[in-house]
Structure formats: structure tokens, C-alpha cells
Amino acid sequence: MKIFAGSDHGGFELKKTLIKRLQELGHQVEDLGTHSLASCDYPDYAHAVAASVIAEPGSYGLLTCGSGIGISIAANRHHGIRAALCHCSLEAELARRHNDANVLVMGGRLVGDVLAVDILEKFLAADFEGGRHTNRVNKIELTQ
């Protein structure tokens, strides 16, 4: 599976942990930055990941910032992106099953490494259920 990852300085350490786990699981990961703890702007990385996920159908995104809020708002500005901010494994599973989320978002200052890895694994293991959820997901996309 191809996964594009991005973070600001507040999510940098968590992103590194999650990329390591993704690579252990055999996924292809492209880290779009940031690559240090130096202060930077989360929208830059949200936009880079969102654009990459849109350009490569079937891929997923992983975003982290301090709280996860700002970076998820920025990513969700993109037509075709359904970025889900998750704080527990059940949210991650339901985001995939019911919302066909294609970008997982977590807060590096709010979610510990062990929980974050579990959230990531549940997100990747779940599939979109379709059915009654398809119409709902279609209603998310507004015409541009």
C-alpha cells in the first residue's frame, strides 16, 4: 500500500514512529515533510499529502500536527479527501468502514506512540462497507 505522510513540528516525532511501523508492515511510504523539529506551517504538509493522495488513486495519507485539528481542516479543503482525526482505534476503524476516509490524522501532543500505532493498524485493516454509507459519502463531495 502507498502512503503519503506529512506533519508539522508538533507531529514530527509521532510521524517518525508511525512511518517506522508502516515500513515494518511492508508499506511504501513517502515522507513529504517536515523533516525536523523547526517551527513550520501545517497547511503546507496537509496540502502536499492531500494532493498526492488525489493524484495516486488507491493511496492513503497520514498527517500529524500538535493536536491534529489544524492539519485535518487543511487537508479536508481538497475535493476527494476525507481526512479523519482519530483519538482511538474504534474511530479509525469506523472512519474507514463508514466514511471511506483516505487520510488518517492524529495529534502528536495528544496521542501516545503505542495507541497511535494501534489506531494506524486499525485504520489500515478496515475496509469501506459501502451499502447505505455510499450515498452518505457521496453527499460529502460538493461540486466545485
Number of C-alpha atoms within 10 A of each C-alpha: 12 17 23 24 30 32 36 29 22 24 26 22 19 25 29 16 14 21 22 15 15 20 11 9 11 11 14 14 19 15 18 17 20 22 15 13 12 10 10 14 15 26 19 18 25 34 18 17 28 29 18 19 23 17 10 12 10 11 17 24 28 26 32 32 30 21 18 27 15 17 29 26 15 17 28 17 14 16 15 18 23 24 28 28 24 22 18 16 18 13 16 25 24 20 24 23 18 19 22 22 24 25 28 25 31 30 26 24 15 14 19 13 15 10 13 24 20 16 23 22 18 19 25 17 11 16 17 16 14 14 9 9 15 14 10 13 15 11 9 13 13 8 5 4
